[in-house]
Amino acid sequence: MLVGEVLRNLQILNNKKYKQVELAIVFDDEEKEDDKDKDKVSTKARAFINNRLKRNQDFSENELEKIAQYYKVSVEDLKNPDPIVELDLIHYHPSCGKGTEIVAAPYVEPFRISKNSIASYLKCSSYKNLKIFPAEGDSMEDTIHDGDFLLVDVGRRDISVSGVYVFILNKQDIRCKRLNLTVKNYLEVISDNKAKYDKEIIKPSDNIEVEIIGRVLVNLNKGL
C-alpha cells in the first residue's frame, strides 16, 4: 500500500483526515514527551515518509502492522476498510397487521451491503446476525410501510427492552410489531397505526407461544 492509500483508509476507518506527518509519527523512534506531538517528529521520520512518496513505494507488511497497531485498527481493515458483506434476504413477510401464515420454508437470497455502513449507523450484536425481511401490511405506518425492507438483528431477542420485533405466534403467524413487557409479565403488542389498530395484550395464562426472531434495527427504505 502507498502512503496516500494508507491515509485514505485511516480516514475511512476513524472518520478523520490524516496528514503525512501522522504517519511519520509511527516510524519516529526518537523519544519525546508526547508521542503524538506533530511538531517534534524527527527529520529522519519525516524523510522516511517523503521518500516513500517520491519513489511511489509500498509499505511492507511489517510496516503496515506497525501503522495498524499504532492507530488501533486491524491490518485487514487497514487494507480494506469498507468491505462488502452479504446478508440473508429472507422471503418471509412479517405482517404489520394480523399475521402472515407460515406455510413453507422461506426463500433466502443474498443482499450485498457495505460493512462500514453497518458499523457507522447501527449497534448490532454482530453483522453476521443481521437478516433482512420484507414487511407486509399497514399497522406499523408511519414507521414501516407495506413492502419496506427491515434490517433485523436475530441476536437480539430480549424483549425486556421495548422495541420493534419480528416474531412468530404459535408457530403459525409471523408478525412485526412494537413489543413491551410490563411489570406483570404481560406482553403488549402495539401497532404504530393506532387510529386503525388496537393494542393487544398477551398474558402468561393465555397459553400463546411467542418466538422472537429478532429486533428490527432500521427500515432500509428510510435509509442506511
C-alpha positions as CSV (number, residue, x, y, z in Angstrom):
1,M,0.0,0.0,0.0
2,L,1.1,3.5,-0.8
3,V,1.2,6.5,1.5
4,G,-1.9,8.0,0.0
5,E,-3.9,4.8,0.3
6,V,-3.0,4.3,3.9
7,L,-4.0,7.9,4.7
8,R,-7.3,7.5,2.9
9,N,-8.1,4.2,4.6
10,L,-7.3,5.5,8.0
11,Q,-9.7,8.4,7.3
12,I,-12.5,5.9,6.4
13,L,-11.9,3.8,9.5
14,N,-11.6,6.6,12.0
15,N,-13.7,9.3,10.3
16,K,-10.8,11.8,10.5
17,K,-8.5,13.3,7.9
18,Y,-4.8,12.3,8.4
19,K,-1.7,14.1,7.2
20,Q,1.7,12.7,6.2
21,V,3.2,13.8,9.5
22,E,0.8,11.5,11.3
23,L,2.3,8.5,9.5
24,A,5.8,9.8,10.3
25,I,5.0,9.7,14.0
26,V,4.5,5.9,13.7
27,F,8.1,5.5,12.5
28,D,9.8,8.0,14.8
29,D,12.0,6.1,17.2
30,E,13.3,9.2,19.0
31,E,11.9,9.7,22.5
32,K,9.5,12.6,23.0
33,E,7.5,13.8,26.0
34,D,4.3,13.4,23.9
35,D,4.5,10.7,21.3
36,K,1.7,12.4,19.3
37,D,3.3,15.8,19.2
38,K,3.5,16.5,15.5
39,D,5.8,19.5,15.9
40,K,8.5,17.2,17.4
41,V,8.6,14.5,14.8
42,S,12.2,13.8,13.8
43,T,13.6,14.8,10.5
44,K,14.5,11.2,9.9
45,A,10.9,10.0,10.3
46,R,9.6,12.8,8.0
47,A,12.2,11.9,5.4
48,F,11.2,8.3,5.6
49,I,7.6,9.1,4.6
50,N,8.7,11.7,1.9
51,N,10.9,9.1,0.3
52,R,8.0,6.7,0.1
53,L,6.0,9.3,-1.7
54,K,8.8,10.3,-4.1
55,R,9.5,6.7,-5.0
56,N,5.9,5.7,-5.1
57,Q,6.9,2.8,-2.8
58,D,4.6,0.5,-0.9
59,F,4.8,-0.1,2.8
60,S,5.9,-3.6,3.8
61,E,3.7,-6.0,5.7
62,N,5.7,-5.3,8.9
63,E,5.3,-1.5,8.4
64,L,1.5,-1.9,7.8
65,E,1.3,-3.9,11.0
66,K,3.1,-1.1,12.9
67,I,0.7,1.5,11.5
68,A,-2.3,-0.6,12.3
69,Q,-1.1,-1.2,15.8
70,Y,-0.4,2.5,16.4
71,Y,-3.9,3.5,15.2
72,K,-5.7,0.6,16.9
73,V,-7.1,-1.0,13.8
74,S,-6.6,-4.4,12.2
75,V,-4.3,-4.8,9.2
76,E,-7.2,-6.4,7.3
77,D,-9.3,-3.3,7.9
78,L,-6.4,-1.0,7.0
79,K,-6.1,-2.8,3.7
80,N,-9.8,-3.0,3.0
81,P,-11.7,-0.5,5.3
82,D,-15.1,-0.9,3.7
83,P,-15.7,-4.5,2.6
84,I,-18.9,-5.7,1.1
85,V,-20.7,-8.4,3.0
86,E,-23.7,-10.5,2.1
87,L,-26.7,-10.6,4.4
88,D,-29.6,-13.1,4.0
89,L,-32.8,-11.6,2.5
90,I,-35.5,-13.9,3.9
91,H,-38.7,-14.0,1.9
92,Y,-41.0,-14.5,4.9
93,H,-43.2,-11.4,5.0
94,P,-43.7,-10.5,8.7
95,S,-47.1,-8.9,8.8
96,C,-47.7,-5.4,10.1
97,G,-51.2,-6.5,10.7
98,K,-52.9,-9.7,11.9
99,G,-50.1,-12.0,10.9
100,T,-48.8,-13.8,7.9
101,E,-49.3,-17.6,8.0
102,I,-46.2,-19.6,7.6
103,V,-46.8,-22.3,5.0
104,A,-43.3,-23.3,3.9
105,A,-39.6,-22.7,4.5
106,P,-38.7,-19.2,3.3
107,Y,-36.7,-18.5,0.1
108,V,-33.4,-16.8,1.0
109,E,-31.2,-14.8,-1.3
110,P,-28.1,-12.7,-0.7
111,F,-28.2,-9.0,-0.2
112,R,-24.9,-7.1,-0.5
113,I,-24.1,-4.1,1.7
114,S,-21.1,-2.2,2.9
115,K,-19.8,-3.5,6.3
116,N,-18.6,0.0,7.1
117,S,-22.1,1.4,6.6
118,I,-23.4,-1.1,9.1
119,A,-20.8,-0.2,11.6
120,S,-21.4,3.5,11.2
121,Y,-25.1,3.5,11.7
122,L,-26.0,0.5,13.8
123,K,-25.3,-1.1,17.2
124,C,-25.8,-4.7,16.4
125,S,-24.7,-7.9,18.2
126,S,-22.7,-8.9,15.1
127,Y,-23.1,-8.1,11.4
128,K,-23.4,-11.9,11.0
129,N,-26.7,-11.8,12.9
130,L,-28.2,-9.3,10.5
131,K,-31.1,-10.6,8.3
132,I,-33.4,-8.7,6.0
133,F,-37.2,-9.2,6.0
134,P,-39.8,-7.6,3.7
135,A,-42.7,-6.2,5.7
136,E,-46.4,-6.5,4.8
137,G,-49.4,-4.6,5.9
138,D,-50.2,-1.1,7.3
139,S,-50.4,-1.5,11.1
140,M,-46.9,-0.1,11.6
141,E,-47.3,3.0,9.5
142,D,-45.8,5.6,9.5
143,T,-42.7,3.8,10.8
144,I,-43.0,0.9,8.4
145,H,-44.9,0.7,5.1
146,D,-46.1,-2.3,3.1
147,G,-43.1,-3.7,1.2
148,D,-40.4,-2.0,3.2
149,F,-37.2,-4.0,3.9
150,L,-36.4,-4.4,7.5
151,L,-32.9,-5.0,8.9
152,V,-33.3,-7.4,11.8
153,D,-30.7,-8.4,14.4
154,V,-31.5,-12.1,15.2
155,G,-29.0,-12.0,18.0
156,R,-31.2,-9.5,20.0
157,R,-34.2,-11.4,21.3
158,D,-34.6,-9.9,24.8
159,I,-38.0,-8.3,24.8
160,S,-37.4,-6.8,28.3
161,V,-36.1,-4.0,26.2
162,S,-39.0,-2.4,24.4
163,G,-38.7,-2.1,20.6
164,V,-40.0,-3.3,17.2
165,Y,-39.5,-7.1,16.8
166,V,-40.2,-9.8,14.2
167,F,-41.8,-12.7,16.0
168,I,-43.9,-15.8,15.4
169,L,-47.1,-16.7,17.3
170,N,-47.9,-20.3,17.9
171,K,-45.5,-21.4,15.2
172,Q,-48.0,-20.2,12.6
173,D,-48.1,-16.4,12.1
174,I,-45.0,-14.2,11.6
175,R,-45.6,-10.6,12.6
176,C,-43.8,-7.3,13.1
177,K,-44.9,-5.1,15.9
178,R,-43.7,-3.0,18.8
179,L,-43.4,-5.1,21.9
180,N,-43.4,-4.0,25.5
181,L,-43.1,-6.3,28.5
182,T,-44.9,-5.0,31.6
183,V,-44.1,-5.5,35.2
184,K,-46.9,-8.1,35.4
185,N,-45.2,-10.0,32.6
186,Y,-47.9,-9.1,30.2
187,L,-46.7,-8.7,26.6
188,E,-48.1,-5.6,24.9
189,V,-48.3,-5.9,21.1
190,I,-48.5,-2.4,19.8
191,S,-49.2,-1.0,16.3
192,D,-47.9,2.4,15.4
193,N,-51.0,2.9,13.3
194,K,-53.1,3.5,16.4
195,A,-56.0,5.0,14.5
196,K,-56.7,1.7,12.9
197,Y,-55.3,-1.0,15.2
198,D,-55.8,-1.5,18.9
199,K,-53.1,-2.7,21.3
200,E,-53.1,-6.4,22.1
201,I,-52.3,-7.9,25.4
202,I,-50.8,-11.4,25.8
203,K,-50.9,-12.8,29.3
204,P,-48.9,-15.8,30.6
205,S,-52.2,-17.5,31.2
206,D,-53.2,-17.2,27.6
207,N,-51.1,-20.1,26.6
208,I,-49.8,-18.4,23.5
209,E,-46.3,-19.3,22.3
210,V,-44.3,-16.3,21.3
211,E,-41.0,-17.0,19.4
212,I,-38.8,-13.9,18.9
213,I,-36.9,-13.8,15.6
214,G,-35.1,-10.6,16.3
215,R,-35.2,-6.9,16.8
216,V,-35.8,-4.5,13.9
217,L,-32.8,-2.1,13.8
218,V,-33.8,0.0,10.8
219,N,-36.2,0.3,7.9
220,L,-33.8,0.1,4.9
221,N,-36.3,2.1,2.8
222,K,-35.8,5.1,5.1
223,G,-32.0,4.9,4.7
224,L,-28.9,3.2,5.8
